[in-house]
Amino acid sequence: MASASPLTDSMRKALLTILLSLLALLSVGAAAVLFLDGSLARLTGWYHFRPGMSLFPPENMNRIDDVSWIRIGDLHDTIECEREKDGSWWIVAPFRDRMAPEAVDAILSFTTQARLVDTLPLNRTTRASMREFGVETSPHSITLKKYVGDGEMTTLARYTLGSASPWLADAGDGEHLLPTTYLRTDFYGRDKRIHVVSGNILSVFKNGLQGLRDAHPLHIEPDSVLGIEVMRHDALKGGEQELKMVRESAQSRWVITSPTLTEADDEQPDVLLSLLSRMRATRIEGAGSVQLPVKPMLTVTLRLEDGEKKELHVYKPFTSSSDGQLLCYATTADRPVVFTLPVEPRMRRSGGYAKLVNEILSVPVLPGSVQVQIQNSINLVYWADLPLSINDLRSKNFSHLGIKDIDKVLVRSVFSPYPLILRLIPGDTEGQVKDVWMFSAEGHPFEEADQETVATFLNGLSKIPVLDFLRDLKPGEEPIEAEREFGLIQPDYLMLIQPRECAVRAMLFGEDLPLVRDRAPRVFRMKRQRAKGKVYWAGMEQNTHSVCRLSPKLMKLFSFSPESWKKRNLTQFPISSLRTLTLSYMKSPMVLHYDYIGEEWTGTLGNEDVTPRINPHRTNYYVHHLQQVRVKQWLSNTDEDAIAALANPVFSVKLDLELTDYSDLEGIVMDASQNGDEINRRTLPSLEEVRGMLTEKSDTDAAFREIATGERKVEKRSITIEIAPSDPTAKKPFFYGRICEDGRLFILSFEDAQSLDGQLLD
């Protein structure tokens, strides 16, 4: 047999080399596909899917947070998105713009959580079924990649969304169901099968790829804004008009500094910031595709706590030719796009419905915070709804008083020869002693005021509504001209309010001592004016910059009559002092005697002994109620209507009391303190002196022992209350009353008067 030719051996070696080379190239290609595309199945064109499994390899989904590039396409357009170093996503093609964060979150969440529910057989994947399931007629293709260095990227996921599937998938907890979507992926090769997967993010694309752009022109946290500037560019009104407001921190009040210095409203600045942060554009276009005017109509500048500034330029409104909607263009410094913002709803500008809406919006029935909640719920923010003028943002409160911050109030009026003075006597929280307000009116000495009446008065002062602003002082302008213009140099009412002393502590010479920080009194002037036949009240606080038109409700707060301020309690007595209770609403008076020690009642009705018939529970409750009854109004002792009605009282209540006399108590304590303890001296007592105050050797202790053990004088006193009805034809009947011993007259409500007609017998 002839041996093989050398040529044949060479050919075999060459063929082997070629095969090895092809195998090496195939291995390198497979490695490259695996590295760059994430799957070797692209070589086979097929992948074995199982229900419940993730669509993409777990190792890829574990790296979903590393995704740095996304391409999204539909039938008409394609956009490419990249993640910046700060974590924000930006669309880089076809033109640069911020991507909607909610869209990114939805895509990443769907990609990682989607699970296979079912797969249509390959023989059913026809062009007709592809149209039916939306993967051809309304597809959205999505590719997610991550950078691996040197500009190279590897694919973590790629798929094409179809339409929503009619099935629901189990969420895995046995309780909840998830919507499903038709989907096709060529991540594993040229696989034509259509899958049903859990989840649905088609709402992200309801406005096409346009909806993937961030529709919010301003990205701000309202609490981080420390300055707001609104600059209006109006050639017809003299060029630019500036409004500035600032605050020191998120917890501080806003203050308007331009065009005048004044307090801002408690809520409206926060409403403005909330609406600005929520405002959405209806359309976003490239900067070169829209012809803008040379100057914006208005510029809003926000200064953040980190020093950064956000600017929004808004241009003159125009009417949409397609639907008649009033719109405006807007731009920001950090995004090279033009936003189209809705100015106001079309229905608001025409028809009967527009009139109704305008009427509702003109009535401030809801606080600003509630209005924001309503607008949040309907997700509509129109430019016309933003509070951007000084009258929108300034406070409509005349006084800005804190009730707990007031120590004294003095009101003088041209209508009264004597001032009204209210003065606070501070209590002690630790000792559970309440604050007490004293008053002086018509030149009478100070006496305890009715605390509820004072609280109503102070609450009214703290919320004096401003109807309008008559004049704002310009920066540097003296107030004298404004005061003269509105008659405030000689006001009808002059009110002075002294704030409480603010006690602080400081270390002086090594000792912890209380200090008092001086606080200047506040002065308010009010004058009655007439203009065009109408009467109004003008008011201005000293050292402020605005003359205000005040609500007439303010003048109803001022009463210079002592009867308006006296304590409203009908009677004041300790139950231990009660000896006899006499009710004269029958033909014969009922006289009840009370033994406080034994808690027993005895009594007579005429000549009959009714002791067995007395209900002690009702009687005790009646006395307790009598201690709580408050008159509706004290009257002058010469009130003719009350005197005429009380000429024939329908019943009377008489209390016979025995009150212990402690009139000498103050003298004993004062003598003891001056002689021994020196509690009023300015220097703080030493530890030894404090111990001495607490020992029985102290003169103060001896004084108090004398008070506790000594015999006290007993004063007998009677209180007789007569009651008579008012005019029975009145719409709201009430009762007149009189305390016979001092002649004081008062008014009782119908209910309180009836409650004094007690049924105390069984």
ABEGO torsion letter per residue (X at the ends): XBBBBAAAAAAAAAAAAAAAAAAAAAAAAAAAAAAAAGBAAAAAGBBBBBBGBBABBAAAAAAAAABABBBBBBAABBBBBBBBAAGBBBBAOABBBBBBAAAAAAAAAAAAABBBABBBBAAABBAAAAAAAGAAABBBBBBBBBBAEGGBBBBABBBBBBBBBABBBBAGAGABBBBBBBBBBAAAEBBABBBBBBEBAAAAAAAEAAAABBABABBBBAAABABBBBBBBBAAAGEBBBBBBBBABAABBBBBAOABBBBBBAAAAAAAAAAAAABBBABBBBAAABBBBABBABBBBBBBAAGBBBBBBBBBBBBBAAAGBBBBBBBBAABBBBBBBBABBAAAABEAAAAAAAAAAABBABBAAAAAAAAAAAGBBBAAABBABAAAABBABAAGBBAAABABBBBBBAABABBBBBBBBBBBAAAGBBBBBBBBBGGBBBBBBBAAAAAAAAAAAAABBBABBABBBBBGBBAAAAAAAAGAABBABBBBBBBBBBBBBBBBGGBBBBBBBBBBBBBBBBBBBBBGGBBBBBBBBBGBABBBBBBAAAAAABBABAAAABBABABBBBAAABABBBBBABABBBBBBBBAAAGBBBBBBEABBAAAABBAAAAAAAAAAAAABBBABBBBAABAAAAAAAABBABBBBBBBBBBBAAAAAAAAAAAAAAAAGAABABBBBAAAAAAAABAABAAAAAAAAAAABBBBBBBBBBBBBBBBBBAABABBBBBBBBAAAGBBBBBBAAAAAAABBBABX
